[in-house]
């Protein structure tokens, strides 16, 4: 089952700071990730106090996400390096 992807205000602001090609690449990756379903198989859980969040490598950036199983949503909270 496909998941839906949403972007926090912080992630949107970070995407706007990137050049258009890089931002588009990250958005396309997010759509692919959501469309494949089962995102935990494609990412890695963070550790420590951020252990409920997941990271997904997208080129030289990371999508830092909160996965909401009950509603099949990936919420991109911010971009990482």
DAMOSUL-V707661 format. One record per backbone hydrogen bond with DSSP energy under -0.5 kcal/mol. NH is the residue of the N-H (numbers start at 1). CO is the residue of the C=O. E is the energy in kcal/mol with one decimal. If there is no record, write none. Layout:
NH:CO:E
NH:CO:E
//
This chain:
3:34:-2.9
4:72:-2.6
6:74:-2.8
8:76:-2.9
12:8:-2.4
13:9:-2.4
14:10:-2.3
15:11:-2.5
16:12:-2.1
17:13:-0.9
18:14:-0.6
18:15:-1.0
23:19:-2.5
24:20:-2.4
25:21:-2.2
26:22:-2.2
27:23:-2.3
28:24:-2.7
29:25:-2.2
30:26:-2.3
31:27:-2.1
32:28:-2.4
33:29:-2.8
34:30:-2.3
35:31:-2.3
36:32:-1.8
37:33:-0.8
37:34:-0.6
41:38:-1.5
42:39:-1.8
43:39:-1.0
44:55:-2.1
46:53:-2.8
50:47:-1.2
51:48:-1.9
53:50:-2.4
54:65:-2.8
55:44:-2.7
56:63:-1.7
58:61:-3.2
61:58:-1.5
62:80:-2.2
63:56:-2.5
64:62:-0.7
64:78:-2.7
65:54:-3.3
65:63:-0.6
66:75:-2.4
67:52:-0.5
68:66:-0.5
68:73:-2.9
69:67:-0.8
72:68:-0.5
72:69:-1.0
73:68:-2.0
74:4:-2.9
75:66:-2.6
75:73:-0.5
76:6:-3.2
76:74:-0.7
77:64:-2.8
77:75:-0.7
78:64:-1.4
80:62:-2.4
//
